[in-house]
Amino acid sequence: MEKALNKALEKTMNNEKKRRHAERRRLCFSIAAAVIALAGAALFFLPFVTFRLGKMNYTFTSLQVVTGYINVNGTAVSLPVIAKIAAAVCPPAFLAGGVLILLKKPRSAAGCFMLAAIAPLAVMMTGNSASSTFLDLGVSRVEMSYHAAMAGMLAAGLLAAVLSMATKGADRLAESVFLVFACMSVGAVAIITIYMIAAGTPAIAEIGLGNFLFGTEWAPSSGKYGILYMILTSVFGTLGAILIGVPVGLFTAIFLAELAPRRLAAVVRPAVELLAGIPSVIYGFFGMIIIIPAIQAVFPNTFGYSLLAMILILAIMVLPTIVNVSETALRAVPVSYKEASLALGNTHIGTIFKVLVPAAKSGILAGVILGVGRAIGETMAVIMVCGNVVQFPQLLQSVRPLTAGVVLEMSYSYGLHRQALFSIGLVLFVFIMIVNISFTMISRRGVKIDGRE
């Protein structure tokens, strides 16, 4: 009886020690988060960004980003409103987070710290808008550089957010780390989206949405910014590449997953993987040396640099993505599906197309989505084979897609011309988002239908 009482007393004392240790650890984490928050707020008064306008340098603290302006050729220019709001948010967010963590509200504190970490990135996003404004006022050269305070605010916000969640225990610490990185991934998408909208909409508003999207003439020197032909070129080129690449890639994946002898698969699979590692410029050289002369030989009166060459080179470039993802999806189908089909008397080929491919449909669609993204966004190889002429896309005529339009003119553009190129990027971004969302919805719909069946 006495031994049992001693064990119970010892257990109680150990639990009390653990509780006190946990409480001291929470207090340490809380104090550390509060100190980091205070340091992050202090960075508000340190140099944040420097503008180099010709031979003049203007260094701003975060406070000056909110209140200051730059005198450009007699014109007082303040920084964009988004930059002012973002810079003004940092200190209150840090201080609010520090107070909340001391009040034992770690989740709310972590949210404030994450907001303070994101704010400097929002200031960076407005750099292009500010540069365009300075160039429009006659500044010959504009450069921007960011100081350690920007990185310090970002690091302080993320670290304080992790420490805030760590006050809830070791498990919550691990969860908070994962949550922070997940938020960073989502935040990256959100920041890119906001940046593209902020950079692309001013030119569209000035040119007019209808004139910009449906205009047929692209002549920046004459003030004409119609990108309809570039949009059609990107659409036709992507569709053509997918029409060729998807069947070839899917059949190759089926061959590797179900039909290829081991020795032959050991040759084909590395070759397909090698395609994924070849730089875009090498594909462009291949197109110039092999595809262009082949088109000229088959169609003697053509220039060779054409929409057809673009389609063929893109079809080759999307193959490794479609093959690898589709093969993985096919191999992930349970073996019982195949065995049940064969047991019912179905042939091997019939089992592949009637059972395995439908079962792996969502994975195959994922490969197609990635292939579409590669085809739409490809630039270097396309520039080298398409001819780069803005006109209605015809199979054997020179064309220019959206990506080529941005790359070819960005180096010498300024003012409305430069803003229009960012608007092209926004159109391309929206196009990719629509394609991804559409394929995702189709994939989910297919999964639900299969589940009901």
Solvent accessible surface area in square Angstrom, and as a share of the most:
residue,aa,sasa,rsa
1,M,185,0.82
2,E,127,0.57
3,K,160,0.68
4,A,61,0.47
5,L,106,0.53
6,N,79,0.41
7,K,142,0.60
8,A,56,0.44
9,L,108,0.54
10,E,103,0.46
11,K,136,0.57
12,T,83,0.48
13,M,101,0.45
14,N,64,0.33
15,N,77,0.40
16,E,58,0.26
17,K,126,0.53
18,K,141,0.60
19,R,132,0.48
20,R,133,0.49
21,H,103,0.46
22,A,15,0.12
23,E,72,0.32
24,R,140,0.51
25,R,82,0.30
26,R,86,0.31
27,L,104,0.52
28,C,83,0.50
29,F,50,0.21
30,S,14,0.09
31,I,86,0.44
32,A,38,0.29
33,A,0,0.00
34,A,19,0.15
35,V,90,0.52
36,I,33,0.17
37,A,1,0.01
38,L,116,0.58
39,A,54,0.42
40,G,1,0.01
41,A,10,0.08
42,A,54,0.42
43,L,33,0.16
44,F,18,0.07
45,F,127,0.53
46,L,88,0.44
47,P,62,0.39
48,F,3,0.01
49,V,3,0.01
50,T,7,0.04
51,F,4,0.02
52,R,81,0.30
53,L,14,0.07
54,G,20,0.19
55,K,201,0.85
56,M,115,0.51
57,N,96,0.49
58,Y,56,0.21
59,T,70,0.41
60,F,11,0.05
61,T,23,0.14
62,S,2,0.01
63,L,73,0.36
64,Q,80,0.35
65,V,0,0.00
66,V,41,0.24
67,T,96,0.56
68,G,17,0.17
69,Y,132,0.50
70,I,1,0.00
71,N,89,0.45
72,V,6,0.03
73,N,118,0.61
74,G,71,0.68
75,T,62,0.36
76,A,68,0.53
77,V,17,0.10
78,S,60,0.39
79,L,8,0.04
80,P,33,0.21
81,V,103,0.59
82,I,74,0.37
83,A,1,0.01
84,K,43,0.18
85,I,102,0.52
86,A,9,0.07
87,A,4,0.03
88,A,41,0.32
89,V,45,0.26
90,C,3,0.02
91,P,19,0.12
92,P,79,0.50
93,A,7,0.06
94,F,0,0.00
95,L,87,0.43
96,A,41,0.32
97,G,0,0.00
98,G,8,0.07
99,V,86,0.50
100,L,40,0.20
101,I,3,0.01
102,L,103,0.51
103,L,111,0.55
104,K,161,0.68
105,K,110,0.46
106,P,19,0.12
107,R,142,0.52
108,S,59,0.38
109,A,0,0.00
110,A,12,0.09
111,G,42,0.40
112,C,28,0.17
113,F,0,0.00
114,M,29,0.13
115,L,95,0.47
116,A,0,0.00
117,A,1,0.01
118,I,71,0.36
119,A,6,0.05
120,P,1,0.01
121,L,46,0.23
122,A,17,0.13
123,V,9,0.05
124,M,71,0.32
125,M,22,0.10
126,T,11,0.07
127,G,7,0.07
128,N,22,0.11
129,S,50,0.33
130,A,5,0.04
131,S,20,0.13
132,S,1,0.00
133,T,54,0.32
134,F,1,0.00
135,L,39,0.20
136,D,82,0.43
137,L,60,0.30
138,G,58,0.56
139,V,20,0.12
140,S,106,0.69
141,R,114,0.42
142,V,28,0.16
143,E,75,0.33
144,M,53,0.24
145,S,35,0.22
146,Y,62,0.24
147,H,68,0.30
148,A,88,0.68
149,A,6,0.05
150,M,27,0.12
151,A,55,0.42
152,G,24,0.23
153,M,1,0.01
154,L,51,0.25
155,A,60,0.47
156,A,13,0.10
157,G,0,0.00
158,L,34,0.17
159,L,91,0.45
160,A,0,0.00
161,A,1,0.01
162,V,25,0.15
163,L,26,0.13
164,S,0,0.00
165,M,13,0.06
166,A,1,0.01
167,T,11,0.06
168,K,77,0.33
169,G,14,0.14
170,A,66,0.51
171,D,112,0.58
172,R,77,0.28
173,L,60,0.30
174,A,46,0.35
175,E,93,0.42
176,S,1,0.01
177,V,49,0.28
178,F,145,0.60
179,L,93,0.46
180,V,11,0.06
181,F,123,0.51
182,A,52,0.41
183,C,51,0.30
184,M,85,0.38
185,S,73,0.47
186,V,105,0.61
187,G,14,0.14
188,A,49,0.38
189,V,85,0.49
190,A,44,0.34
191,I,33,0.17
192,I,91,0.46
193,T,37,0.22
194,I,86,0.44
195,Y,51,0.20
196,M,29,0.13
197,I,85,0.43
198,A,36,0.28
199,A,8,0.06
200,G,0,0.00
201,T,57,0.33
202,P,63,0.40
203,A,0,0.00
204,I,24,0.12
205,A,86,0.67
206,E,118,0.53
207,I,26,0.13
208,G,24,0.23
209,L,106,0.53
210,G,41,0.39
211,N,100,0.51
212,F,0,0.00
213,L,40,0.20
214,F,139,0.58
215,G,19,0.19
216,T,70,0.41
217,E,90,0.40
218,W,25,0.09
219,A,23,0.18
220,P,31,0.19
221,S,117,0.75
222,S,77,0.50
223,G,52,0.50
224,K,93,0.39
225,Y,17,0.06
226,G,4,0.04
227,I,0,0.00
228,L,41,0.20
229,Y,49,0.19
230,M,0,0.00
231,I,36,0.18
232,L,43,0.21
233,T,1,0.01
234,S,5,0.03
235,V,37,0.21
236,F,77,0.32
237,G,0,0.00
238,T,8,0.05
239,L,98,0.49
240,G,12,0.11
241,A,0,0.00
242,I,25,0.13
243,L,133,0.66
244,I,74,0.37
245,G,1,0.01
246,V,32,0.19
247,P,55,0.35
248,V,71,0.41
249,G,0,0.00
250,L,29,0.14
251,F,114,0.48
252,T,31,0.18
253,A,0,0.00
254,I,6,0.03
255,F,62,0.26
256,L,6,0.03
257,A,16,0.12
258,E,40,0.18
259,L,75,0.37
260,A,21,0.16
261,P,81,0.51
262,R,216,0.79
263,R,215,0.79
264,L,81,0.40
265,A,9,0.07
266,A,61,0.48
267,V,101,0.58
268,V,36,0.21
269,R,66,0.24
270,P,69,0.43
271,A,53,0.41
272,V,15,0.08
273,E,92,0.41
274,L,121,0.60
275,L,45,0.22
276,A,57,0.44
277,G,61,0.59
278,I,46,0.23
279,P,80,0.50
280,S,31,0.20
281,V,55,0.32
282,I,83,0.42
283,Y,7,0.03
284,G,0,0.00
285,F,99,0.41
286,F,84,0.35
287,G,0,0.00
288,M,72,0.32
289,I,117,0.59
290,I,91,0.46
291,I,12,0.06
292,I,5,0.02
293,P,58,0.36
294,A,51,0.39
295,I,7,0.04
296,Q,69,0.31
297,A,80,0.62
298,V,104,0.60
299,F,78,0.33
300,P,107,0.67
301,N,154,0.79
302,T,32,0.19
303,F,132,0.55
304,G,0,0.00
305,Y,52,0.20
306,S,0,0.00
307,L,9,0.04
308,L,32,0.16
309,A,0,0.00
310,M,5,0.02
311,I,15,0.08
312,L,58,0.29
313,I,0,0.00
314,L,0,0.00
315,A,5,0.04
316,I,49,0.25
317,M,1,0.00
318,V,0,0.00
319,L,32,0.16
320,P,1,0.01
321,T,32,0.18
322,I,0,0.00
323,V,3,0.01
324,N,49,0.25
325,V,39,0.23
326,S,0,0.00
327,E,13,0.06
328,T,92,0.53
329,A,15,0.11
330,L,4,0.02
331,R,136,0.50
332,A,77,0.60
333,V,16,0.09
334,P,69,0.43
335,V,102,0.59
336,S,67,0.43
337,Y,103,0.39
338,K,52,0.22
339,E,104,0.47
340,A,54,0.42
341,S,9,0.06
342,L,72,0.36
343,A,88,0.68
344,L,160,0.80
345,G,65,0.62
346,N,48,0.24
347,T,90,0.52
348,H,64,0.29
349,I,90,0.46
350,G,13,0.12
351,T,0,0.00
352,I,0,0.00
353,F,96,0.40
354,K,148,0.63
355,V,40,0.23
356,L,5,0.03
357,V,27,0.16
358,P,56,0.35
359,A,47,0.36
360,A,5,0.04
361,K,76,0.32
362,S,49,0.32
363,G,19,0.19
364,I,16,0.08
365,L,30,0.15
366,A,42,0.32
367,G,0,0.00
368,V,12,0.07
369,I,28,0.14
370,L,100,0.50
371,G,0,0.00
372,V,8,0.04
373,G,26,0.25
374,R,69,0.25
375,A,4,0.03
376,I,7,0.04
377,G,35,0.34
378,E,14,0.06
379,T,29,0.17
380,M,87,0.39
381,A,0,0.00
382,V,1,0.01
383,I,26,0.13
384,M,31,0.14
385,V,0,0.00
386,C,0,0.00
387,G,23,0.23
388,N,38,0.20
389,V,69,0.40
390,V,39,0.22
391,Q,59,0.26
392,F,99,0.41
393,P,6,0.04
394,Q,98,0.44
395,L,90,0.45
396,L,44,0.22
397,Q,83,0.37
398,S,14,0.09
399,V,0,0.00
400,R,34,0.12
401,P,3,0.02
402,L,1,0.01
403,T,10,0.06
404,A,0,0.00
405,G,0,0.00
406,V,31,0.18
407,V,76,0.44
408,L,63,0.31
409,E,12,0.05
410,M,48,0.21
411,S,108,0.70
412,Y,138,0.52
413,S,8,0.05
414,Y,146,0.56
415,G,5,0.05
416,L,51,0.25
417,H,24,0.11
418,R,61,0.22
419,Q,34,0.15
420,A,0,0.00
421,L,1,0.00
422,F,32,0.13
423,S,0,0.00
424,I,0,0.00
425,G,17,0.16
426,L,14,0.07
427,V,23,0.13
428,L,24,0.12
429,F,42,0.17
430,V,67,0.39
431,F,50,0.21
432,I,43,0.22
433,M,70,0.31
434,I,98,0.50
435,V,22,0.13
436,N,52,0.27
437,I,92,0.47
438,S,48,0.31
439,F,44,0.19
440,T,50,0.29
441,M,128,0.57
442,I,99,0.50
443,S,20,0.13
444,R,161,0.59
445,R,172,0.63
446,G,8,0.08
447,V,83,0.48
448,K,133,0.56
449,I,64,0.32
450,D,66,0.34
451,G,67,0.64
452,R,183,0.67
453,E,168,0.75
